[in-house]
């Protein structure tokens, strides 16, 4: 009965803990409605973090597919209703992981992007190596996430609407990489270039998932080789003869990438919306 109460509380948009208190006590005391949010906010965040940390540990120990929400709740010492209040599904737990990686990455690159370094190669290298450092603790079970993220219908796909938050956070990092560098670029390329750099990072992530070298050494070597080549290509893009090539590459990707989430189901590009009669 307790789980049912908490699940109903979650559906109503109230913290599960609120379902535990008798109705009479909610009216007692001085302004409980005003005090409750301030008192419960830290505990709420701690509970959410505990559930996420427990889920990541179980994903690593048992595998993503074999880990249930009930098992996560049990290991975290919370009710199933409480677990579902903070994360409505396992997919949302992984989205919480994506959000955490994006936030930690934004923090880690501050010194690189705001510390006075203007060399584009150094900025690209620093941002990509920082991501590898942050992701390293999760390397051993990254392949399990990728197996689900590779499904074009999965909300865990990096192209899915559910992944928009962390995706845009990474694109913003690459926008800062370019805007703070000493290199000059054509204003028309200011929008496509950060998205192309995000795609490059997605390629690095795929390589990293398969990388079994000690400490992902091969992924780090790839970054060292990739950064100067990318910086050189961006520098050359300001020349009129190469500018159309960059724009055409971006347009090509913009036309076909968004179809990834819906192509398997519909067989049609999701970007092209045609009248029903057609």
KABEL-V344362 format. One record per residue. N is the residue number from 0. SS is DSSP state (alpha for helix, beta for strand, coil for the rest). PHI is phi in whole degrees, -180 to 180 (none if undefined). PSI is psi in radians with two decimals (999 if undefined). Layout:
n:N ss:SS phi:PHI psi:PSI
n:N ss:SS phi:PHI psi:PSI
This chain:
n:0 ss:coil phi:none psi:-0.61
n:1 ss:alpha phi:-62 psi:-0.76
n:2 ss:alpha phi:-63 psi:-0.66
n:3 ss:alpha phi:-63 psi:-0.76
n:4 ss:alpha phi:-58 psi:-0.80
n:5 ss:alpha phi:-69 psi:-0.66
n:6 ss:alpha phi:-65 psi:-0.65
n:7 ss:alpha phi:-67 psi:-0.66
n:8 ss:alpha phi:-63 psi:-0.71
n:9 ss:alpha phi:-63 psi:-0.73
n:10 ss:alpha phi:-64 psi:-0.56
n:11 ss:coil phi:-80 psi:-0.07
n:12 ss:coil phi:87 psi:0.24
n:13 ss:coil phi:-104 psi:2.59
n:14 ss:coil phi:-58 psi:2.47
n:15 ss:alpha phi:-56 psi:-0.55
n:16 ss:alpha phi:-60 psi:-0.50
n:17 ss:alpha phi:-65 psi:-0.46
n:18 ss:alpha phi:-73 psi:-0.30
n:19 ss:alpha phi:-81 psi:-0.45
n:20 ss:coil phi:-82 psi:2.33
n:21 ss:coil phi:-60 psi:2.63
n:22 ss:alpha phi:-60 psi:-0.63
n:23 ss:alpha phi:-63 psi:-0.65
n:24 ss:alpha phi:-69 psi:-0.41
n:25 ss:alpha phi:-66 psi:-0.40
n:26 ss:alpha phi:-96 psi:-0.21
n:27 ss:coil phi:-84 psi:2.80
n:28 ss:coil phi:85 psi:-3.10
n:29 ss:coil phi:-100 psi:2.07
n:30 ss:coil phi:43 psi:1.01
n:31 ss:alpha phi:-62 psi:-0.56
n:32 ss:alpha phi:-64 psi:-0.55
n:33 ss:alpha phi:-81 psi:-0.60
n:34 ss:alpha phi:-78 psi:-0.55
n:35 ss:alpha phi:-56 psi:-0.86
n:36 ss:alpha phi:-59 psi:-0.77
n:37 ss:alpha phi:-65 psi:-0.67
n:38 ss:alpha phi:-75 psi:-0.60
n:39 ss:alpha phi:-92 psi:-0.32
n:40 ss:alpha phi:-57 psi:-0.86
n:41 ss:alpha phi:-62 psi:-0.73
n:42 ss:alpha phi:-65 psi:-0.67
n:43 ss:alpha phi:-59 psi:-0.83
n:44 ss:alpha phi:-66 psi:-0.67
n:45 ss:alpha phi:-64 psi:-0.72
n:46 ss:alpha phi:-64 psi:-0.76
n:47 ss:alpha phi:-61 psi:-0.77
n:48 ss:alpha phi:-64 psi:-0.73
n:49 ss:alpha phi:-60 psi:-0.78
n:50 ss:alpha phi:-64 psi:-0.77
n:51 ss:alpha phi:-64 psi:-0.80
n:52 ss:alpha phi:-62 psi:-0.72
n:53 ss:alpha phi:-64 psi:-0.75
n:54 ss:alpha phi:-62 psi:-0.78
n:55 ss:alpha phi:-64 psi:-0.66
n:56 ss:alpha phi:-66 psi:-0.77
n:57 ss:alpha phi:-69 psi:-0.62
n:58 ss:alpha phi:-59 psi:-0.70
n:59 ss:alpha phi:-70 psi:-0.71
n:60 ss:alpha phi:-80 psi:-0.70
n:61 ss:alpha phi:-110 psi:-0.33
n:62 ss:coil phi:98 psi:2.63
n:63 ss:coil phi:-62 psi:-0.83
n:64 ss:coil phi:-66 psi:-0.54
n:65 ss:coil phi:-91 psi:-0.03
n:66 ss:coil phi:-97 psi:2.17
n:67 ss:coil phi:-103 psi:2.80
n:68 ss:alpha phi:-62 psi:-0.62
n:69 ss:alpha phi:-64 psi:-0.72
n:70 ss:alpha phi:-66 psi:-0.70
n:71 ss:alpha phi:-62 psi:-0.79
n:72 ss:alpha phi:-62 psi:-0.76
n:73 ss:alpha phi:-63 psi:-0.81
n:74 ss:alpha phi:-66 psi:-0.59
n:75 ss:alpha phi:-81 psi:-0.22
n:76 ss:coil phi:77 psi:0.52
n:77 ss:coil phi:-125 psi:2.91
n:78 ss:coil phi:-76 psi:2.80
n:79 ss:alpha phi:-62 psi:-0.71
n:80 ss:alpha phi:-61 psi:-0.66
n:81 ss:alpha phi:-65 psi:-0.77
n:82 ss:alpha phi:-61 psi:-0.75
n:83 ss:alpha phi:-71 psi:-0.41
n:84 ss:alpha phi:-65 psi:-0.75
n:85 ss:alpha phi:-83 psi:-0.59
n:86 ss:coil phi:-138 psi:1.96
n:87 ss:coil phi:-73 psi:-0.17
n:88 ss:coil phi:-166 psi:2.98
n:89 ss:alpha phi:-63 psi:-0.62
n:90 ss:alpha phi:-61 psi:-0.67
n:91 ss:alpha phi:-69 psi:-0.49
n:92 ss:alpha phi:-65 psi:-0.75
n:93 ss:alpha phi:-68 psi:-0.64
n:94 ss:alpha phi:-62 psi:-0.63
n:95 ss:alpha phi:-62 psi:-0.64
n:96 ss:alpha phi:-66 psi:-0.77
n:97 ss:alpha phi:-59 psi:-0.78
n:98 ss:alpha phi:-61 psi:-0.73
n:99 ss:alpha phi:-64 psi:-0.81
n:100 ss:alpha phi:-59 psi:-0.75
n:101 ss:alpha phi:-64 psi:-0.75
n:102 ss:alpha phi:-66 psi:-0.77
n:103 ss:alpha phi:-66 psi:-0.61
n:104 ss:alpha phi:-67 psi:-0.76
n:105 ss:alpha phi:-60 psi:-0.67
n:106 ss:alpha phi:-69 psi:-0.75
n:107 ss:alpha phi:-66 psi:-0.50
n:108 ss:coil phi:-92 psi:-0.01
n:109 ss:alpha phi:-58 psi:-0.80
n:110 ss:alpha phi:-64 psi:-0.65
n:111 ss:alpha phi:-68 psi:-0.77
n:112 ss:alpha phi:-86 psi:-0.47
n:113 ss:alpha phi:-113 psi:0.09
n:114 ss:coil phi:-92 psi:0.18
n:115 ss:coil phi:98 psi:-0.08
n:116 ss:coil phi:-73 psi:2.13
n:117 ss:coil phi:-109 psi:-0.22
n:118 ss:coil phi:-70 psi:2.17
n:119 ss:alpha phi:-64 psi:-0.70
n:120 ss:alpha phi:-59 psi:-0.80
n:121 ss:alpha phi:-64 psi:-0.65
n:122 ss:alpha phi:-69 psi:-0.77
n:123 ss:alpha phi:-63 psi:-0.82
n:124 ss:alpha phi:-59 psi:-0.82
n:125 ss:alpha phi:-63 psi:-0.73
n:126 ss:alpha phi:-67 psi:-0.75
n:127 ss:alpha phi:-72 psi:-0.70
n:128 ss:alpha phi:-66 psi:-0.62
n:129 ss:alpha phi:-62 psi:-0.68
n:130 ss:alpha phi:-65 psi:-0.75
n:131 ss:alpha phi:-62 psi:-0.67
n:132 ss:alpha phi:-62 psi:-0.78
n:133 ss:alpha phi:-69 psi:-0.68
n:134 ss:alpha phi:-81 psi:-0.28
n:135 ss:alpha phi:-52 psi:-0.76
n:136 ss:alpha phi:-62 psi:-0.34
n:137 ss:alpha phi:-103 psi:0.13
n:138 ss:alpha phi:-62 psi:-0.72
n:139 ss:alpha phi:-64 psi:-0.43
n:140 ss:alpha phi:-117 psi:0.26
n:141 ss:alpha phi:-63 psi:-0.59
n:142 ss:alpha phi:-62 psi:-0.55
n:143 ss:alpha phi:-67 psi:-0.68
n:144 ss:alpha phi:-66 psi:-0.73
n:145 ss:alpha phi:-63 psi:-0.63
n:146 ss:alpha phi:-57 psi:-0.66
n:147 ss:alpha phi:-84 psi:-0.65
n:148 ss:alpha phi:-68 psi:-0.44
n:149 ss:coil phi:-73 psi:-0.27
n:150 ss:coil phi:-72 psi:2.08
n:151 ss:coil phi:-62 psi:-0.37
n:152 ss:coil phi:-92 psi:-0.06
n:153 ss:coil phi:-79 psi:2.43
n:154 ss:coil phi:-66 psi:-0.21
n:155 ss:coil phi:-84 psi:-0.10
n:156 ss:coil phi:-61 psi:2.41
n:157 ss:coil phi:-64 psi:-0.25
n:158 ss:coil phi:-96 psi:-0.07
n:159 ss:coil phi:-75 psi:2.74
n:160 ss:alpha phi:-60 psi:-0.59
n:161 ss:alpha phi:-66 psi:-0.43
n:162 ss:alpha phi:-93 psi:0.15
n:163 ss:alpha phi:-59 psi:-0.74
n:164 ss:alpha phi:-57 psi:-1.07
n:165 ss:alpha phi:-64 psi:-0.55
n:166 ss:alpha phi:-64 psi:-0.84
n:167 ss:alpha phi:-68 psi:-0.52
n:168 ss:alpha phi:-64 psi:-0.71
n:169 ss:alpha phi:-69 psi:-0.72
n:170 ss:alpha phi:-61 psi:-0.68
n:171 ss:alpha phi:-64 psi:-0.67
n:172 ss:alpha phi:-59 psi:-0.79
n:173 ss:alpha phi:-70 psi:-0.50
n:174 ss:alpha phi:-63 psi:-0.70
n:175 ss:alpha phi:-70 psi:-0.59
n:176 ss:alpha phi:-55 psi:-0.81
n:177 ss:alpha phi:-78 psi:-0.78
n:178 ss:alpha phi:-65 psi:-0.49
n:179 ss:coil phi:-93 psi:0.00
n:180 ss:coil phi:-88 psi:2.82
n:181 ss:coil phi:-78 psi:-0.20
n:182 ss:coil phi:-70 psi:2.54
n:183 ss:coil phi:-100 psi:2.35
n:184 ss:coil phi:-128 psi:2.78
n:185 ss:coil phi:-70 psi:2.36
n:186 ss:alpha phi:-54 psi:-0.53
n:187 ss:alpha phi:-65 psi:-0.38
n:188 ss:alpha phi:-96 psi:-0.01
n:189 ss:alpha phi:-61 psi:-0.60
n:190 ss:alpha phi:-84 psi:-0.84
n:191 ss:alpha phi:-69 psi:-0.58
n:192 ss:alpha phi:-61 psi:-0.80
n:193 ss:alpha phi:-60 psi:-0.60
n:194 ss:alpha phi:-71 psi:-0.61
n:195 ss:alpha phi:-68 psi:-0.62
n:196 ss:alpha phi:-68 psi:-0.61
n:197 ss:alpha phi:-63 psi:-0.76
n:198 ss:alpha phi:-61 psi:-0.69
n:199 ss:alpha phi:-61 psi:-0.73
n:200 ss:alpha phi:-65 psi:-0.64
n:201 ss:alpha phi:-62 psi:-0.64
n:202 ss:alpha phi:-64 psi:-0.70
n:203 ss:alpha phi:-64 psi:-0.72
n:204 ss:alpha phi:-60 psi:-0.77
n:205 ss:alpha phi:-62 psi:-0.78
n:206 ss:alpha phi:-60 psi:-0.75
n:207 ss:alpha phi:-62 psi:-0.68
n:208 ss:alpha phi:-58 psi:-0.70
n:209 ss:alpha phi:-87 psi:-0.18
n:210 ss:coil phi:-74 psi:2.07
n:211 ss:coil phi:-112 psi:0.25
n:212 ss:coil phi:-72 psi:2.71
n:213 ss:alpha phi:-59 psi:2.15
n:214 ss:alpha phi:63 psi:0.44
n:215 ss:alpha phi:53 psi:0.73
n:216 ss:alpha phi:-61 psi:-0.63
n:217 ss:alpha phi:-67 psi:-0.62
n:218 ss:alpha phi:-65 psi:-0.65
n:219 ss:alpha phi:-69 psi:-0.67
n:220 ss:alpha phi:-63 psi:-0.67
n:221 ss:alpha phi:-62 psi:-0.75
n:222 ss:alpha phi:-60 psi:-0.76
n:223 ss:alpha phi:-62 psi:-0.61
n:224 ss:alpha phi:-81 psi:-0.61
n:225 ss:alpha phi:-75 psi:-0.69
n:226 ss:alpha phi:-57 psi:-0.89
n:227 ss:alpha phi:-67 psi:-0.59
n:228 ss:alpha phi:-65 psi:-0.78
n:229 ss:alpha phi:-64 psi:-0.78
n:230 ss:alpha phi:-61 psi:-0.69
n:231 ss:alpha phi:-64 psi:-0.76
n:232 ss:alpha phi:-64 psi:-0.69
n:233 ss:alpha phi:-67 psi:-0.71
n:234 ss:alpha phi:-62 psi:-0.71
n:235 ss:alpha phi:-73 psi:-0.36
n:236 ss:coil phi:-66 psi:-0.26
n:237 ss:coil phi:-74 psi:-0.32
n:238 ss:coil phi:-77 psi:2.38
n:239 ss:alpha phi:-56 psi:-0.60
n:240 ss:alpha phi:-68 psi:-0.50
n:241 ss:alpha phi:-100 psi:-0.29
n:242 ss:alpha phi:-57 psi:-0.77
n:243 ss:alpha phi:-62 psi:-0.57
n:244 ss:alpha phi:-65 psi:-0.72
n:245 ss:alpha phi:-64 psi:-0.77
n:246 ss:alpha phi:-65 psi:-0.71
n:247 ss:alpha phi:-66 psi:-0.66
n:248 ss:alpha phi:-63 psi:-0.79
n:249 ss:alpha phi:-63 psi:-0.80
n:250 ss:alpha phi:-62 psi:-0.69
n:251 ss:alpha phi:-61 psi:-0.81
n:252 ss:alpha phi:-68 psi:-0.68
n:253 ss:alpha phi:-63 psi:-0.58
n:254 ss:alpha phi:-75 psi:-0.54
n:255 ss:alpha phi:-110 psi:-0.51
n:256 ss:alpha phi:-60 psi:-0.80
n:257 ss:alpha phi:-62 psi:-0.24
n:258 ss:alpha phi:-76 psi:-0.20
n:259 ss:alpha phi:-59 psi:-0.67
n:260 ss:alpha phi:-74 psi:-0.44
n:261 ss:coil phi:-119 psi:-0.10
n:262 ss:alpha phi:-63 psi:-0.70
n:263 ss:alpha phi:-64 psi:-0.60
n:264 ss:alpha phi:-83 psi:-0.70
n:265 ss:alpha phi:-108 psi:-0.47
n:266 ss:coil phi:74 psi:0.13
n:267 ss:coil phi:-125 psi:2.63
n:268 ss:coil phi:-60 psi:2.33
n:269 ss:coil phi:-75 psi:-0.36
n:270 ss:coil phi:-76 psi:-0.56
n:271 ss:coil phi:-87 psi:1.83
n:272 ss:coil phi:-100 psi:1.99
n:273 ss:coil phi:-111 psi:2.71
n:274 ss:coil phi:-60 psi:2.63
n:275 ss:coil phi:-58 psi:-0.57
n:276 ss:coil phi:-63 psi:-0.47
n:277 ss:coil phi:-82 psi:999
